[in-house]
Amino acid sequence: MTFDVSKVRAAYPALTDGYAYLDGAAGTQLPDAVIDAISAAYRGGLGNAGGAFPASGRSDAITAECRAAVADLTGGDAGGVILGPNMTTLTFRLANALAASWGPGDEVVVTRLDHDANVRPWVCAAARTGAAVRWADVDLPAGELPAAQFGELVSERTRLVAVTAASNVLGTRPDVTAITAIARAAGALSYVDGVHATPHGPTDVRALGADFYATSAYKWSGPHIGAVIADPALLDSIRPDKVVPAPDTVPERFEQGTPPYADLAGVTAAVDHLAALGDAASGTRRERLLAAMTAAQEHEAQLAAVLLGGLAAMPHVTTYGQARDRTATAYFNVAGRTPRQVAEHLAARRINVWDGDNYAWELTGALGIRDTGSAVRAGLVHYNDREDVDRLLAAVAELAA
Ligand SMILES: Cc1ncc(COP(=O)(O)O)c(C=O)c1O
């Protein structure tokens, strides 16, 4: 399969502004097809759901198509795709609903590798119900999350294990399949944060063994929409808070209020855009997605080797994380500069990077860098090219004392 990055880049109007967009891990740009789908939905006339007139039917169809698209992207069941404003909101919502049956003597397991959005909802829910929290630790400096420790942490008291499919700063991809298997064997549920992982390779929620898998479309060329994918039968057993007249069906029961239908049309267009990366011409959308995301992963891995190798070779740069399996994400500091100063230096050279903890709160604390501005993150996605990487390396090289 070919991966013509210049063709991919041509689909993104924002990429023509002369900036190197290395901030993809915080949010990606949108291709024309997604922008057009959003505006076409509004232009076509939308109504609220479930009405007797065609504009309402269009909104219902958009929602159904969006669930099907997210299911194709993740390998889940469209009937178990919960849509919402973002991963954080959905995770607090699910934590509230799941914790309704927790009490003293119960336990939840969270990790110090995770973004706080897959930590605090569970910690808060545990505190409210009297359940105990057990922490999985990161092996530093490697940045691995050893799966074996879950054998010690998980017991018949465990109600839920929350773990990320990839760290949003170190890029570490833990052995989620092994971790969810340990949870399942103990009768616990698993909640897998796929927000950082989903854009960086093929996803199969069944192979991961995830009872819940969360993702956010704005990390993979879509608008600001989050989704949680679960088995509809599991969702059927959970009773979230809801207004009485709203549908009590699954997954609608988990969705509060009126969704942004036009954005849901944009999510579908983003999935279709991903399916076309790498020119996979034949097969079902799911098959094309698997091939395209594999091609995107290989493209990112080639660039990441240059990026990470280049940073590691600079004596004035400290890089964090050396996980065996990781996304194309670099987290680093420059001697004598704060992360913000580095980001400002790069911004002056038209290079977008993030500085700070990026909400990897526990991890930056464990690394001992949280109180000093944490670090700089350069996150590659499928539309980045060698020139982006070379520009970053040249600009960081200028900061040698
Ligand atoms: C790994 C990870 N999890 C969760 C989140 C939170 O996602 P959202 O912004 O959709 O709430 C982010 C956002 O950066 C993330 O990178």
The ligand as an SDF file (V2000), in Angstrom:
LIG
                    3D

 16 16  0  0  0  0  0  0  0  0999 V2000
   -5.2310   10.0960   26.1440 C   0  0  0  0  0  0  0  0  0  0  0  0
   -6.3380   11.0910   26.3280 C   0  0  0  0  0  0  0  0  0  0  0  0
   -7.4070   10.7480   27.0410 N   0  0  0  0  0  0  0  0  0  0  0  0
   -8.4300   11.5930   27.2390 C   0  0  0  0  0  0  0  0  0  0  0  0
   -8.4110   12.8570   26.7140 C   0  0  0  0  0  0  0  0  0  0  0  0
   -9.5750   13.7500   26.9460 C   0  0  0  0  0  0  0  0  0  0  0  0
  -10.3320   13.7620   25.7930 O   0  0  0  0  0  0  0  0  0  0  0  0
  -11.4880   14.8330   25.5560 P   0  0  0  0  0  0  0  0  0  0  0  0
  -10.8310   16.1170   25.2190 O   0  0  0  0  0  0  0  0  0  0  0  0
  -12.2780   14.2530   24.4280 O   0  0  0  0  0  0  0  0  0  0  0  0
  -12.2860   14.9240   26.8100 O   0  0  0  0  0  0  0  0  0  0  0  0
   -7.3080   13.2720   25.9630 C   0  0  0  0  0  0  0  0  0  0  0  0
   -7.2570   14.6450   25.4230 C   0  0  0  0  0  0  0  0  0  0  0  0
   -6.2140   15.1650   25.1140 O   0  0  0  0  0  0  0  0  0  0  0  0
   -6.2490   12.3560   25.7600 C   0  0  0  0  0  0  0  0  0  0  0  0
   -5.1600   12.7020   25.0380 O   0  0  0  0  0  0  0  0  0  0  0  0
  1  2  1  0
  2  3  1  0
  2 15  2  0
  3  4  2  0
  4  5  1  0
  5  6  1  0
  5 12  2  0
  6  7  1  0
  7  8  1  0
  8  9  2  0
  8 10  1  0
  8 11  1  0
 12 13  1  0
 12 15  1  0
 13 14  2  0
 15 16  1  0
M  END
$$$$
